[in-house]
């Protein structure tokens, strides 16, 4: 394989270990070493049918109400409103979202998810895009009864399997025209582009890194548009980004 790959992800390799791979078209090649080191050395072509979450993050930061279309019950925020999701909530593509037994009124928020590429603190508008390794698709699964009952989002948005991501990371910062489409059982429920965000990816990172240090592999959920669809057992979920391909899940 020669040249810059189009996307990077992870697959289940021999013996069950997770291997990073680089894609050009449908061909996948094993990555030798750490893709976040800046040296994308690739090896032999591999079978990439068993795709895992494309990264195991050290932390997950998420933006709330980052589209005007989602700010239906209050005024749009004047600054980014951020929260954390636990890394234990990450789920692989083509697996199941599992509700806690007492979860009720669960919704699937399709999102564009940034992947951080280098240690970042006090980013500026001029250098923040350089901190973005790439972007992938994600669902922020949200149990509204927990959200109403609790002061924090720890279980409403952080229960196991509530942060599916994948299937690939497209390299570089997302352009304003990168589009997101969410489908439930094949029916389109959400559509937007990066350019519709209240706070752009650069603005989110500049704000966040005033207070926290972002590390390579960290995830940054950028918010969801419109009214997120409700989901129930048996539903087929799909969120698709330009270049990334569809992230597909089912509800247990």
JOVEN-V941072 format. One record per residue. N is the residue number from 0. PHI is phi in whole degrees, 0 to 359 (999 if undefined). D_FIRST is the distance of its C-alpha to the first C-alpha in Angstrom with 1 decimal. Layout:
# JOVEN-V941072
n->(N:N)
phi->(PHI:PHI)
d_first->(D_FIRST:D_FIRST)
This chain:
# JOVEN-V941072
n->(0:1:2:3:4:5:6:7:8:9:10:11:12:13:14:15:16:17:18:19:20:21:22:23:24:25:26:27:28:29:30:31:32:33:34:35:36:37:38:39:40:41:42:43:44:45:46:47:48:49:50:51:52:53:54:55:56:57:58:59:60:61:62:63:64:65:66:67:68:69:70:71:72:73:74:75:76:77:78:79:80:81:82:83:84:85:86:87:88:89:90:91:92:93:94:95:96:97:98:99:100:101:102:103:104:105:106:107:108:109:110:111:112:113:114:115:116:117:118:119:120:121:122:123:124:125:126:127:128:129:130:131:132:133:134:135:136:137:138:139:140:141:142:143:144:145:146:147:148:149:150:151:152:153:154:155:156:157:158:159:160:161:162:163:164:165:166:167:168:169:170:171:172:173:174:175:176:177:178:179:180:181:182:183:184:185:186:187:188:189:190:191:192:193:194:195:196:197:198:199:200:201:202:203:204:205:206:207:208:209:210:211:212:213:214:215:216:217:218:219:220:221:222:223:224:225:226:227:228:229:230:231:232:233:234:235:236:237:238:239:240:241:242:243:244:245:246:247:248:249:250:251)
phi->(999:235:83:281:291:279:204:227:200:226:231:278:269:301:77:89:284:268:248:284:226:245:251:230:65:263:273:243:233:297:270:266:93:264:295:275:280:95:248:271:274:244:245:288:289:227:280:248:279:261:269:257:307:292:203:255:284:279:203:233:253:223:259:261:51:251:227:302:294:265:271:267:246:201:293:302:292:270:217:302:255:244:211:251:241:291:293:291:274:294:229:285:300:62:244:250:273:245:280:302:299:256:284:214:55:262:236:247:263:288:216:272:244:279:245:282:253:206:299:224:217:53:294:242:302:280:243:296:297:291:278:271:292:177:216:218:266:208:247:259:287:225:266:290:294:293:297:285:277:254:276:230:268:304:254:299:236:237:296:307:75:274:227:296:219:133:276:224:252:279:285:95:287:288:286:303:274:301:253:240:226:253:233:239:53:85:264:292:241:218:216:195:225:303:295:274:294:294:240:292:307:297:296:298:290:300:295:298:280:294:243:229:264:266:242:306:93:297:251:226:288:256:103:237:266:60:259:297:284:287:228:223:306:93:292:255:253:210:234:236:245:306:86:276:90:277:268:246:220:237:263:296)
d_first->(0.0:3.8:7.0:8.9:8.5:11.6:13.1:13.5:15.8:17.2:17.8:20.5:19.1:21.1:24.5:24.5:22.6:20.5:16.8:14.7:11.6:9.3:9.5:8.4:11.4:12.4:9.2:9.1:7.4:10.1:10.7:12.5:15.7:17.1:15.2:18.6:18.8:16.8:14.2:11.0:9.4:7.0:7.7:8.3:8.4:11.8:14.8:15.3:18.8:20.7:19.9:21.8:23.0:19.9:21.8:25.1:27.0:29.8:31.8:32.0:33.9:35.0:36.9:39.9:41.3:38.7:39.4:42.9:42.6:42.5:45.5:48.1:50.5:50.6:49.9:46.4:45.8:46.3:43.6:40.6:41.9:39.6:39.6:37.6:36.2:35.9:32.5:34.1:34.1:30.3:29.4:26.3:25.4:27.2:30.0:33.6:35.4:38.6:41.7:44.2:47.4:49.3:46.7:48.1:47.0:43.3:41.0:37.2:36.1:32.7:31.0:28.2:27.1:25.7:23.6:24.7:22.3:24.8:28.4:30.5:34.3:36.4:33.7:35.0:34.3:32.5:30.0:29.7:26.7:24.8:25.5:23.7:20.3:20.1:22.1:22.5:25.3:28.3:31.8:34.7:37.0:40.6:43.8:46.5:49.5:48.0:47.3:50.9:52.4:50.5:50.4:46.8:43.6:42.9:43.2:43.2:39.6:38.6:39.5:37.0:34.3:35.4:32.0:29.3:26.0:22.6:20.6:17.8:17.9:17.1:16.5:19.5:23.2:24.3:25.9:29.5:28.7:26.4:28.4:29.5:31.1:32.9:34.1:36.5:37.0:35.2:37.6:36.5:38.1:36.4:34.7:34.0:31.6:30.7:33.3:36.1:36.0:39.1:37.1:33.7:30.8:31.6:35.3:34.7:32.8:35.3:38.2:36.8:35.8:39.4:40.3:37.3:34.3:31.0:28.4:24.6:23.9:27.3:27.7:29.9:31.3:32.5:35.3:36.0:37.8:41.0:42.7:40.3:40.9:42.8:41.2:42.9:42.2:40.1:38.5:34.9:33.3:30.3:29.1:26.4:24.9:23.2:19.5:19.8:21.2:24.4:25.5:27.9:30.7:34.1:37.4:38.9)
